Each structure stands twice: as structure tokens, then as C-alpha cells.
Amino acid sequence: MSSSLKGKAVHFDEKYLHVELSDQRIISTPMEWYPELRNASFEQLKNFHFICRGTGIEWPGLDYHLSIESMFLVSEHRLAA
């Protein structure tokens, strides 16, 4: 599954983290799930890059890493609950 979950773009709004995948799907999860990101400034949030061949996101200034696959799985699990 993770081979199809490669990030292409990251966007934020007041409530959600949106990750556009290379296959054009978009995963949106609440910012409240990520306290490190929720408490970060806009400048810190926009300073990210994709890691691990596009399967993860790193915010070096925050020392925070996010797996796109885990983001997808957690959102599916929470929707099913």
C-alpha cells in the first residue's frame, strides 16, 4: 500500500493538514491530531520536505516526521470507530 501513498504537496488551513498524493488523492486530517504542528507558526509549517522517497514528511525546524501511510491508516481507523 505505501508505494501508492507518495506525497506531492502539503497544504494547511485553520483546522486540517491536507496531503495531496502523487495519484491525485488528498488525505485531510485534523491539525489537533498533531500537537507539534498545531502549535507551530505558519513559517515553521511551510518549512517541510518529503523524505523516504515521498512516503514521509519532515519539518526540520520542529524535529517532526510524519509517515503518510500512518496518516492514512489513522484517519481510516478513526472514521471506522
HTML snippet that shows the backbone in 3Dmol.js (N, CA, C, O; Angstrom):
<script src="https://3Dmol.org/build/3Dmol-min.js"></script>
<div id="view" style="width:600px;height:400px;position:relative"></div>
<script>
const pdb = `
ATOM      1  N   MET A   1       0.811  -1.194   0.000  1.00  0.00           N
ATOM      2  CA  MET A   1       0.000   0.000   0.000  1.00  0.00           C
ATOM      3  C   MET A   1       0.854   1.257   0.000  1.00  0.00           C
ATOM      4  O   MET A   1       0.507   2.217  -0.687  1.00  0.00           O
ATOM      5  N   SER A   2       1.954   1.291   0.740  1.00  0.00           N
ATOM      6  CA  SER A   2       2.717   2.516   0.899  1.00  0.00           C
ATOM      7  C   SER A   2       3.310   3.025  -0.406  1.00  0.00           C
ATOM      8  O   SER A   2       3.572   4.222  -0.526  1.00  0.00           O
ATOM      9  N   SER A   3       3.532   2.150  -1.392  1.00  0.00           N
ATOM     10  CA  SER A   3       4.105   2.609  -2.650  1.00  0.00           C
ATOM     11  C   SER A   3       3.172   3.565  -3.373  1.00  0.00           C
ATOM     12  O   SER A   3       3.635   4.392  -4.159  1.00  0.00           O
ATOM     13  N   SER A   4       1.858   3.473  -3.128  1.00  0.00           N
ATOM     14  CA  SER A   4       0.916   4.388  -3.772  1.00  0.00           C
ATOM     15  C   SER A   4       0.659   5.623  -2.913  1.00  0.00           C
ATOM     16  O   SER A   4      -0.040   6.539  -3.348  1.00  0.00           O
ATOM     17  N   LEU A   5       1.209   5.661  -1.711  1.00  0.00           N
ATOM     18  CA  LEU A   5       0.992   6.786  -0.808  1.00  0.00           C
ATOM     19  C   LEU A   5       2.226   7.686  -0.776  1.00  0.00           C
ATOM     20  O   LEU A   5       2.890   7.826   0.252  1.00  0.00           O
ATOM     21  N   LYS A   6       2.511   8.284  -1.913  1.00  0.00           N
ATOM     22  CA  LYS A   6       3.646   9.192  -2.022  1.00  0.00           C
ATOM     23  C   LYS A   6       3.125  10.616  -2.119  1.00  0.00           C
ATOM     24  O   LYS A   6       2.238  10.915  -2.919  1.00  0.00           O
ATOM     25  N   GLY A   7       3.687  11.486  -1.296  1.00  0.00           N
ATOM     26  CA  GLY A   7       3.243  12.863  -1.260  1.00  0.00           C
ATOM     27  C   GLY A   7       3.693  13.679  -2.445  1.00  0.00           C
ATOM     28  O   GLY A   7       4.777  13.478  -2.993  1.00  0.00           O
ATOM     29  N   LYS A   8       2.836  14.606  -2.828  1.00  0.00           N
ATOM     30  CA  LYS A   8       3.122  15.527  -3.924  1.00  0.00           C
ATOM     31  C   LYS A   8       3.101  16.976  -3.430  1.00  0.00           C
ATOM     32  O   LYS A   8       3.901  17.802  -3.872  1.00  0.00           O
ATOM     33  N   ALA A   9       2.168  17.278  -2.500  1.00  0.00           N
ATOM     34  CA  ALA A   9       2.032  18.636  -1.974  1.00  0.00           C
ATOM     35  C   ALA A   9       1.431  18.574  -0.583  1.00  0.00           C
ATOM     36  O   ALA A   9       0.725  17.628  -0.234  1.00  0.00           O
ATOM     37  N   VAL A  10       1.724  19.598   0.205  1.00  0.00           N
ATOM     38  CA  VAL A  10       1.180  19.722   1.553  1.00  0.00           C
ATOM     39  C   VAL A  10       0.548  21.097   1.671  1.00  0.00           C
ATOM     40  O   VAL A  10       1.133  22.100   1.260  1.00  0.00           O
ATOM     41  N   HIS A  11      -0.659  21.136   2.240  1.00  0.00           N
ATOM     42  CA  HIS A  11      -1.373  22.385   2.458  1.00  0.00           C
ATOM     43  C   HIS A  11      -1.961  22.363   3.860  1.00  0.00           C
ATOM     44  O   HIS A  11      -2.237  21.300   4.415  1.00  0.00           O
ATOM     45  N   PHE A  12      -2.147  23.545   4.423  1.00  0.00           N
ATOM     46  CA  PHE A  12      -2.732  23.688   5.746  1.00  0.00           C
ATOM     47  C   PHE A  12      -3.856  24.690   5.682  1.00  0.00           C
ATOM     48  O   PHE A  12      -3.840  25.615   4.870  1.00  0.00           O
ATOM     49  N   ASP A  13      -4.826  24.501   6.542  1.00  0.00           N
ATOM     50  CA  ASP A  13      -5.764  25.570   6.822  1.00  0.00           C
ATOM     51  C   ASP A  13      -5.920  25.619   8.331  1.00  0.00           C
ATOM     52  O   ASP A  13      -5.141  24.989   9.046  1.00  0.00           O
ATOM     53  N   GLU A  14      -6.887  26.336   8.825  1.00  0.00           N
ATOM     54  CA  GLU A  14      -7.013  26.506  10.274  1.00  0.00           C
ATOM     55  C   GLU A  14      -7.291  25.206  11.013  1.00  0.00           C
ATOM     56  O   GLU A  14      -6.946  25.070  12.187  1.00  0.00           O
ATOM     57  N   LYS A  15      -7.916  24.246  10.330  1.00  0.00           N
ATOM     58  CA  LYS A  15      -8.317  23.020  11.005  1.00  0.00           C
ATOM     59  C   LYS A  15      -7.632  21.757  10.502  1.00  0.00           C
ATOM     60  O   LYS A  15      -7.531  20.782  11.246  1.00  0.00           O
ATOM     61  N   TYR A  16      -7.158  21.747   9.256  1.00  0.00           N
ATOM     62  CA  TYR A  16      -6.713  20.494   8.647  1.00  0.00           C
ATOM     63  C   TYR A  16      -5.325  20.555   8.029  1.00  0.00           C
ATOM     64  O   TYR A  16      -4.863  21.598   7.565  1.00  0.00           O
ATOM     65  N   LEU A  17      -4.684  19.403   8.044  1.00  0.00           N
ATOM     66  CA  LEU A  17      -3.469  19.141   7.287  1.00  0.00           C
ATOM     67  C   LEU A  17      -3.926  18.360   6.056  1.00  0.00           C
ATOM     68  O   LEU A  17      -4.556  17.310   6.186  1.00  0.00           O
ATOM     69  N   HIS A  18      -3.616  18.862   4.877  1.00  0.00           N
ATOM     70  CA  HIS A  18      -4.001  18.219   3.620  1.00  0.00           C
ATOM     71  C   HIS A  18      -2.730  17.769   2.902  1.00  0.00           C
ATOM     72  O   HIS A  18      -1.811  18.561   2.695  1.00  0.00           O
ATOM     73  N   VAL A  19      -2.688  16.504   2.527  1.00  0.00           N
ATOM     74  CA  VAL A  19      -1.559  15.988   1.754  1.00  0.00           C
ATOM     75  C   VAL A  19      -2.099  15.460   0.438  1.00  0.00           C
ATOM     76  O   VAL A  19      -2.899  14.525   0.408  1.00  0.00           O
ATOM     77  N   GLU A  20      -1.648  16.074  -0.653  1.00  0.00           N
ATOM     78  CA  GLU A  20      -2.005  15.593  -1.988  1.00  0.00           C
ATOM     79  C   GLU A  20      -1.017  14.501  -2.359  1.00  0.00           C
ATOM     80  O   GLU A  20       0.197  14.677  -2.251  1.00  0.00           O
ATOM     81  N   LEU A  21      -1.557  13.365  -2.799  1.00  0.00           N
ATOM     82  CA  LEU A  21      -0.730  12.231  -3.173  1.00  0.00           C
ATOM     83  C   LEU A  21      -0.372  12.286  -4.645  1.00  0.00           C
ATOM     84  O   LEU A  21      -0.997  13.005  -5.425  1.00  0.00           O
ATOM     85  N   SER A  22       0.632  11.524  -5.011  1.00  0.00           N
ATOM     86  CA  SER A  22       1.082  11.514  -6.407  1.00  0.00           C
ATOM     87  C   SER A  22       0.006  10.998  -7.357  1.00  0.00           C
ATOM     88  O   SER A  22       0.061  11.279  -8.554  1.00  0.00           O
ATOM     89  N   ASP A  23      -0.982  10.242  -6.840  1.00  0.00           N
ATOM     90  CA  ASP A  23      -2.076   9.747  -7.690  1.00  0.00           C
ATOM     91  C   ASP A  23      -3.294  10.674  -7.656  1.00  0.00           C
ATOM     92  O   ASP A  23      -4.380  10.285  -8.084  1.00  0.00           O
ATOM     93  N   GLN A  24      -3.118  11.888  -7.152  1.00  0.00           N
ATOM     94  CA  GLN A  24      -4.128  12.947  -7.107  1.00  0.00           C
ATOM     95  C   GLN A  24      -5.123  12.855  -5.947  1.00  0.00           C
ATOM     96  O   GLN A  24      -5.931  13.766  -5.770  1.00  0.00           O
ATOM     97  N   ARG A  25      -5.087  11.774  -5.149  1.00  0.00           N
ATOM     98  CA  ARG A  25      -5.953  11.730  -3.967  1.00  0.00           C
ATOM     99  C   ARG A  25      -5.442  12.734  -2.951  1.00  0.00           C
ATOM    100  O   ARG A  25      -4.280  13.138  -2.992  1.00  0.00           O
ATOM    101  N   ILE A  26      -6.324  13.138  -2.034  1.00  0.00           N
ATOM    102  CA  ILE A  26      -5.947  14.047  -0.960  1.00  0.00           C
ATOM    103  C   ILE A  26      -6.370  13.431   0.364  1.00  0.00           C
ATOM    104  O   ILE A  26      -7.513  13.006   0.532  1.00  0.00           O
ATOM    105  N   ILE A  27      -5.427  13.388   1.303  1.00  0.00           N
ATOM    106  CA  ILE A  27      -5.715  12.951   2.665  1.00  0.00           C
ATOM    107  C   ILE A  27      -5.785  14.214   3.516  1.00  0.00           C
ATOM    108  O   ILE A  27      -4.853  15.018   3.518  1.00  0.00           O
ATOM    109  N   SER A  28      -6.884  14.388   4.235  1.00  0.00           N
ATOM    110  CA  SER A  28      -7.043  15.534   5.130  1.00  0.00           C
ATOM    111  C   SER A  28      -7.300  15.010   6.529  1.00  0.00           C
ATOM    112  O   SER A  28      -8.204  14.201   6.742  1.00  0.00           O
ATOM    113  N   THR A  29      -6.504  15.472   7.483  1.00  0.00           N
ATOM    114  CA  THR A  29      -6.669  15.069   8.872  1.00  0.00           C
ATOM    115  C   THR A  29      -6.649  16.320   9.745  1.00  0.00           C
ATOM    116  O   THR A  29      -6.017  17.315   9.391  1.00  0.00           O
ATOM    117  N   PRO A  30      -7.334  16.271  10.875  1.00  0.00           N
ATOM    118  CA  PRO A  30      -7.375  17.445  11.766  1.00  0.00           C
ATOM    119  C   PRO A  30      -5.997  17.792  12.326  1.00  0.00           C
ATOM    120  O   PRO A  30      -5.240  16.906  12.723  1.00  0.00           O
ATOM    121  N   MET A  31      -5.685  19.062  12.356  1.00  0.00           N
ATOM    122  CA  MET A  31      -4.426  19.517  12.934  1.00  0.00           C
ATOM    123  C   MET A  31      -4.337  19.151  14.410  1.00  0.00           C
ATOM    124  O   MET A  31      -3.236  18.993  14.938  1.00  0.00           O
ATOM    125  N   GLU A  32      -5.472  19.014  15.083  1.00  0.00           N
ATOM    126  CA  GLU A  32      -5.452  18.675  16.514  1.00  0.00           C
ATOM    127  C   GLU A  32      -4.816  17.311  16.772  1.00  0.00           C
ATOM    128  O   GLU A  32      -4.422  17.026  17.903  1.00  0.00           O
ATOM    129  N   TRP A  33      -4.709  16.467  15.755  1.00  0.00           N
ATOM    130  CA  TRP A  33      -4.054  15.163  15.916  1.00  0.00           C
ATOM    131  C   TRP A  33      -2.544  15.306  16.041  1.00  0.00           C
ATOM    132  O   TRP A  33      -1.869  14.375  16.481  1.00  0.00           O
ATOM    133  N   TYR A  34      -2.013  16.452  15.663  1.00  0.00           N
ATOM    134  CA  TYR A  34      -0.561  16.669  15.637  1.00  0.00           C
ATOM    135  C   TYR A  34      -0.215  17.900  16.475  1.00  0.00           C
ATOM    136  O   TYR A  34      -0.050  18.987  15.920  1.00  0.00           O
ATOM    137  N   PRO A  35      -0.101  17.758  17.782  1.00  0.00           N
ATOM    138  CA  PRO A  35       0.166  18.924  18.644  1.00  0.00           C
ATOM    139  C   PRO A  35       1.399  19.730  18.217  1.00  0.00           C
ATOM    140  O   PRO A  35       1.395  20.958  18.301  1.00  0.00           O
ATOM    141  N   GLU A  36       2.440  19.050  17.767  1.00  0.00           N
ATOM    142  CA  GLU A  36       3.655  19.752  17.346  1.00  0.00           C
ATOM    143  C   GLU A  36       3.378  20.680  16.164  1.00  0.00           C
ATOM    144  O   GLU A  36       3.927  21.778  16.086  1.00  0.00           O
ATOM    145  N   LEU A  37       2.528  20.232  15.252  1.00  0.00           N
ATOM    146  CA  LEU A  37       2.182  21.061  14.099  1.00  0.00           C
ATOM    147  C   LEU A  37       1.155  22.115  14.470  1.00  0.00           C
ATOM    148  O   LEU A  37       1.242  23.257  14.018  1.00  0.00           O
ATOM    149  N   ARG A  38       0.198  21.745  15.277  1.00  0.00           N
ATOM    150  CA  ARG A  38      -0.863  22.675  15.687  1.00  0.00           C
ATOM    151  C   ARG A  38      -0.277  23.887  16.404  1.00  0.00           C
ATOM    152  O   ARG A  38      -0.776  25.002  16.249  1.00  0.00           O
ATOM    153  N   ASN A  39       0.777  23.677  17.186  1.00  0.00           N
ATOM    154  CA  ASN A  39       1.384  24.758  17.962  1.00  0.00           C
ATOM    155  C   ASN A  39       2.478  25.507  17.209  1.00  0.00           C
ATOM    156  O   ASN A  39       3.063  26.450  17.743  1.00  0.00           O
ATOM    157  N   ALA A  40       2.756  25.101  15.986  1.00  0.00           N
ATOM    158  CA  ALA A  40       3.823  25.722  15.196  1.00  0.00           C
ATOM    159  C   ALA A  40       3.324  26.975  14.485  1.00  0.00           C
ATOM    160  O   ALA A  40       2.128  27.138  14.242  1.00  0.00           O
ATOM    161  N   SER A  41       4.252  27.840  14.162  1.00  0.00           N
ATOM    162  CA  SER A  41       3.924  29.041  13.381  1.00  0.00           C
ATOM    163  C   SER A  41       3.743  28.650  11.903  1.00  0.00           C
ATOM    164  O   SER A  41       4.158  27.572  11.476  1.00  0.00           O
ATOM    165  N   PHE A  42       3.121  29.543  11.148  1.00  0.00           N
ATOM    166  CA  PHE A  42       2.959  29.302   9.717  1.00  0.00           C
ATOM    167  C   PHE A  42       4.323  29.163   9.047  1.00  0.00           C
ATOM    168  O   PHE A  42       4.495  28.334   8.153  1.00  0.00           O
ATOM    169  N   GLU A  43       5.282  29.963   9.469  1.00  0.00           N
ATOM    170  CA  GLU A  43       6.630  29.884   8.901  1.00  0.00           C
ATOM    171  C   GLU A  43       7.241  28.510   9.145  1.00  0.00           C
ATOM    172  O   GLU A  43       7.881  27.951   8.254  1.00  0.00           O
ATOM    173  N   GLN A  44       7.050  27.961  10.344  1.00  0.00           N
ATOM    174  CA  GLN A  44       7.567  26.627  10.643  1.00  0.00           C
ATOM    175  C   GLN A  44       6.837  25.562   9.824  1.00  0.00           C
ATOM    176  O   GLN A  44       7.459  24.618   9.339  1.00  0.00           O
ATOM    177  N   LEU A  45       5.528  25.710   9.670  1.00  0.00           N
ATOM    178  CA  LEU A  45       4.741  24.717   8.928  1.00  0.00           C
ATOM    179  C   LEU A  45       5.126  24.658   7.458  1.00  0.00           C
ATOM    180  O   LEU A  45       5.177  23.579   6.868  1.00  0.00           O
ATOM    181  N   LYS A  46       5.395  25.805   6.872  1.00  0.00           N
ATOM    182  CA  LYS A  46       5.714  25.793   5.437  1.00  0.00           C
ATOM    183  C   LYS A  46       7.137  25.327   5.152  1.00  0.00           C
ATOM    184  O   LYS A  46       7.506  25.125   3.995  1.00  0.00           O
ATOM    185  N   ASN A  47       7.937  25.155   6.201  1.00  0.00           N
ATOM    186  CA  ASN A  47       9.303  24.654   6.043  1.00  0.00           C
ATOM    187  C   ASN A  47       9.305  23.131   6.220  1.00  0.00           C
ATOM    188  O   ASN A  47       9.705  22.617   7.265  1.00  0.00           O
ATOM    189  N   PHE A  48       8.856  22.426   5.193  1.00  0.00           N
ATOM    190  CA  PHE A  48       8.808  20.964   5.216  1.00  0.00           C
ATOM    191  C   PHE A  48       9.440  20.432   3.936  1.00  0.00           C
ATOM    192  O   PHE A  48       9.645  21.172   2.974  1.00  0.00           O
ATOM    193  N   HIS A  49       9.737  19.168   3.941  1.00  0.00           N
ATOM    194  CA  HIS A  49      10.106  18.491   2.696  1.00  0.00           C
ATOM    195  C   HIS A  49       9.745  17.012   2.820  1.00  0.00           C
ATOM    196  O   HIS A  49       9.609  16.469   3.916  1.00  0.00           O
ATOM    197  N   PHE A  50       9.596  16.390   1.667  1.00  0.00           N
ATOM    198  CA  PHE A  50       9.276  14.965   1.635  1.00  0.00           C
ATOM    199  C   PHE A  50      10.549  14.160   1.856  1.00  0.00           C
ATOM    200  O   PHE A  50      11.627  14.524   1.387  1.00  0.00           O
ATOM    201  N   ILE A  51      10.395  13.059   2.581  1.00  0.00           N
ATOM    202  CA  ILE A  51      11.513  12.168   2.872  1.00  0.00           C
ATOM    203  C   ILE A  51      11.115  10.742   2.497  1.00  0.00           C
ATOM    204  O   ILE A  51       9.956  10.477   2.178  1.00  0.00           O
ATOM    205  N   CYS A  52      12.067   9.841   2.537  1.00  0.00           N
ATOM    206  CA  CYS A  52      11.821   8.408   2.297  1.00  0.00           C
ATOM    207  C   CYS A  52      11.088   8.175   0.977  1.00  0.00           C
ATOM    208  O   CYS A  52      10.063   7.495   0.917  1.00  0.00           O
ATOM    209  N   ARG A  53      11.651   8.762  -0.074  1.00  0.00           N
ATOM    210  CA  ARG A  53      11.078   8.609  -1.423  1.00  0.00           C
ATOM    211  C   ARG A  53       9.635   9.077  -1.510  1.00  0.00           C
ATOM    212  O   ARG A  53       8.828   8.500  -2.238  1.00  0.00           O
ATOM    213  N   GLY A  54       9.316  10.123  -0.764  1.00  0.00           N
ATOM    214  CA  GLY A  54       7.988  10.722  -0.832  1.00  0.00           C
ATOM    215  C   GLY A  54       6.956  10.104   0.080  1.00  0.00           C
ATOM    216  O   GLY A  54       5.791  10.501   0.051  1.00  0.00           O
ATOM    217  N   THR A  55       7.358   9.137   0.894  1.00  0.00           N
ATOM    218  CA  THR A  55       6.380   8.462   1.756  1.00  0.00           C
ATOM    219  C   THR A  55       6.278   9.092   3.140  1.00  0.00           C
ATOM    220  O   THR A  55       5.475   8.653   3.963  1.00  0.00           O
ATOM    221  N   GLY A  56       7.079  10.108   3.402  1.00  0.00           N
ATOM    222  CA  GLY A  56       7.046  10.789   4.688  1.00  0.00           C
ATOM    223  C   GLY A  56       7.267  12.274   4.507  1.00  0.00           C
ATOM    224  O   GLY A  56       7.701  12.733   3.450  1.00  0.00           O
ATOM    225  N   ILE A  57       6.962  13.015   5.555  1.00  0.00           N
ATOM    226  CA  ILE A  57       7.138  14.465   5.554  1.00  0.00           C
ATOM    227  C   ILE A  57       7.981  14.819   6.775  1.00  0.00           C
ATOM    228  O   ILE A  57       7.776  14.280   7.862  1.00  0.00           O
ATOM    229  N   GLU A  58       8.930  15.729   6.580  1.00  0.00           N
ATOM    230  CA  GLU A  58       9.763  16.183   7.686  1.00  0.00           C
ATOM    231  C   GLU A  58       9.666  17.697   7.811  1.00  0.00           C
ATOM    232  O   GLU A  58       9.702  18.427   6.821  1.00  0.00           O
ATOM    233  N   TRP A  59       9.543  18.147   9.054  1.00  0.00           N
ATOM    234  CA  TRP A  59       9.630  19.554   9.405  1.00  0.00           C
ATOM    235  C   TRP A  59      10.911  19.704  10.218  1.00  0.00           C
ATOM    236  O   TRP A  59      10.884  19.526  11.436  1.00  0.00           O
ATOM    237  N   PRO A  60      12.040  20.029   9.569  1.00  0.00           N
ATOM    238  CA  PRO A  60      13.319  20.050  10.264  1.00  0.00           C
ATOM    239  C   PRO A  60      13.362  21.037  11.430  1.00  0.00           C
ATOM    240  O   PRO A  60      13.967  20.741  12.459  1.00  0.00           O
ATOM    241  N   GLY A  61      12.740  22.190  11.289  1.00  0.00           N
ATOM    242  CA  GLY A  61      12.745  23.186  12.355  1.00  0.00           C
ATOM    243  C   GLY A  61      11.974  22.744  13.588  1.00  0.00           C
ATOM    244  O   GLY A  61      12.191  23.262  14.683  1.00  0.00           O
ATOM    245  N   LEU A  62      11.074  21.783  13.407  1.00  0.00           N
ATOM    246  CA  LEU A  62      10.282  21.258  14.518  1.00  0.00           C
ATOM    247  C   LEU A  62      10.791  19.901  14.988  1.00  0.00           C
ATOM    248  O   LEU A  62      10.329  19.375  16.000  1.00  0.00           O
ATOM    249  N   ASP A  63      11.744  19.338  14.248  1.00  0.00           N
ATOM    250  CA  ASP A  63      12.218  17.978  14.503  1.00  0.00           C
ATOM    251  C   ASP A  63      11.034  17.015  14.542  1.00  0.00           C
ATOM    252  O   ASP A  63      10.899  16.208  15.462  1.00  0.00           O
ATOM    253  N   TYR A  64      10.177  17.118  13.517  1.00  0.00           N
ATOM    254  CA  TYR A  64       8.951  16.318  13.463  1.00  0.00           C
ATOM    255  C   TYR A  64       8.872  15.605  12.123  1.00  0.00           C
ATOM    256  O   TYR A  64       9.128  16.193  11.072  1.00  0.00           O
ATOM    257  N   HIS A  65       8.513  14.320  12.178  1.00  0.00           N
ATOM    258  CA  HIS A  65       8.396  13.485  10.987  1.00  0.00           C
ATOM    259  C   HIS A  65       7.023  12.839  10.984  1.00  0.00           C
ATOM    260  O   HIS A  65       6.507  12.450  12.032  1.00  0.00           O
ATOM    261  N   LEU A  66       6.435  12.727   9.800  1.00  0.00           N
ATOM    262  CA  LEU A  66       5.108  12.130   9.684  1.00  0.00           C
ATOM    263  C   LEU A  66       5.094  11.164   8.507  1.00  0.00           C
ATOM    264  O   LEU A  66       5.442  11.532   7.385  1.00  0.00           O
ATOM    265  N   SER A  67       4.697   9.945   8.767  1.00  0.00           N
ATOM    266  CA  SER A  67       4.537   8.947   7.721  1.00  0.00           C
ATOM    267  C   SER A  67       3.177   9.150   7.055  1.00  0.00           C
ATOM    268  O   SER A  67       2.153   9.220   7.735  1.00  0.00           O
ATOM    269  N   ILE A  68       3.169   9.244   5.743  1.00  0.00           N
ATOM    270  CA  ILE A  68       1.897   9.424   5.029  1.00  0.00           C
ATOM    271  C   ILE A  68       1.036   8.175   5.177  1.00  0.00           C
ATOM    272  O   ILE A  68      -0.186   8.283   5.286  1.00  0.00           O
ATOM    273  N   GLU A  69       1.640   7.010   5.184  1.00  0.00           N
ATOM    274  CA  GLU A  69       0.869   5.786   5.371  1.00  0.00           C
ATOM    275  C   GLU A  69       0.198   5.773   6.744  1.00  0.00           C
ATOM    276  O   GLU A  69      -0.975   5.413   6.852  1.00  0.00           O
ATOM    277  N   SER A  70       0.923   6.158   7.790  1.00  0.00           N
ATOM    278  CA  SER A  70       0.306   6.169   9.119  1.00  0.00           C
ATOM    279  C   SER A  70      -0.790   7.219   9.198  1.00  0.00           C
ATOM    280  O   SER A  70      -1.797   7.006   9.872  1.00  0.00           O
ATOM    281  N   MET A  71      -0.616   8.333   8.531  1.00  0.00           N
ATOM    282  CA  MET A  71      -1.655   9.367   8.467  1.00  0.00           C
ATOM    283  C   MET A  71      -2.923   8.789   7.845  1.00  0.00           C
ATOM    284  O   MET A  71      -4.028   9.022   8.334  1.00  0.00           O
ATOM    285  N   PHE A  72      -2.752   8.046   6.777  1.00  0.00           N
ATOM    286  CA  PHE A  72      -3.874   7.416   6.079  1.00  0.00           C
ATOM    287  C   PHE A  72      -4.542   6.361   6.973  1.00  0.00           C
ATOM    288  O   PHE A  72      -5.767   6.335   7.092  1.00  0.00           O
ATOM    289  N   LEU A  73      -3.743   5.501   7.594  1.00  0.00           N
ATOM    290  CA  LEU A  73      -4.294   4.426   8.426  1.00  0.00           C
ATOM    291  C   LEU A  73      -5.013   4.962   9.659  1.00  0.00           C
ATOM    292  O   LEU A  73      -6.074   4.455  10.023  1.00  0.00           O
ATOM    293  N   VAL A  74      -4.453   5.975  10.303  1.00  0.00           N
ATOM    294  CA  VAL A  74      -5.099   6.560  11.480  1.00  0.00           C
ATOM    295  C   VAL A  74      -6.417   7.199  11.087  1.00  0.00           C
ATOM    296  O   VAL A  74      -7.402   7.067  11.814  1.00  0.00           O
ATOM    297  N   SER A  75      -6.460   7.890   9.950  1.00  0.00           N
ATOM    298  CA  SER A  75      -7.714   8.519   9.539  1.00  0.00           C
ATOM    299  C   SER A  75      -8.761   7.466   9.221  1.00  0.00           C
ATOM    300  O   SER A  75      -9.931   7.658   9.553  1.00  0.00           O
ATOM    301  N   GLU A  76      -8.385   6.359   8.591  1.00  0.00           N
ATOM    302  CA  GLU A  76      -9.332   5.277   8.326  1.00  0.00           C
ATOM    303  C   GLU A  76      -9.842   4.655   9.615  1.00  0.00           C
ATOM    304  O   GLU A  76     -11.035   4.379   9.746  1.00  0.00           O
ATOM    305  N   HIS A  77      -8.944   4.434  10.568  1.00  0.00           N
ATOM    306  CA  HIS A  77      -9.305   3.825  11.851  1.00  0.00           C
ATOM    307  C   HIS A  77     -10.282   4.730  12.618  1.00  0.00           C
ATOM    308  O   HIS A  77     -11.265   4.248  13.180  1.00  0.00           O
ATOM    309  N   ARG A  78     -10.011   6.021  12.639  1.00  0.00           N
ATOM    310  CA  ARG A  78     -10.874   6.941  13.373  1.00  0.00           C
ATOM    311  C   ARG A  78     -12.236   7.075  12.699  1.00  0.00           C
ATOM    312  O   ARG A  78     -13.241   7.266  13.383  1.00  0.00           O
ATOM    313  N   LEU A  79     -12.286   6.980  11.388  1.00  0.00           N
ATOM    314  CA  LEU A  79     -13.574   7.026  10.691  1.00  0.00           C
ATOM    315  C   LEU A  79     -14.401   5.776  10.973  1.00  0.00           C
ATOM    316  O   LEU A  79     -15.628   5.847  11.051  1.00  0.00           O
ATOM    317  N   ALA A  80     -13.737   4.638  11.125  1.00  0.00           N
ATOM    318  CA  ALA A  80     -14.436   3.385  11.358  1.00  0.00           C
ATOM    319  C   ALA A  80     -14.945   3.278  12.789  1.00  0.00           C
ATOM    320  O   ALA A  80     -15.891   2.535  13.051  1.00  0.00           O
ATOM    321  N   ALA A  81     -14.338   4.004  13.715  1.00  0.00           N
ATOM    322  CA  ALA A  81     -14.709   3.912  15.143  1.00  0.00           C
ATOM    323  C   ALA A  81     -16.043   4.568  15.448  1.00  0.00           C
ATOM    324  O   ALA A  81     -16.482   4.568  16.598  1.00  0.00           O
TER     325      ALA A  81
END
`;
const viewer = $3Dmol.createViewer("view");
viewer.addModel(pdb, "pdb");
viewer.setStyle({}, {cartoon: {color: "spectrum"}});
viewer.zoomTo();
viewer.render();
</script>
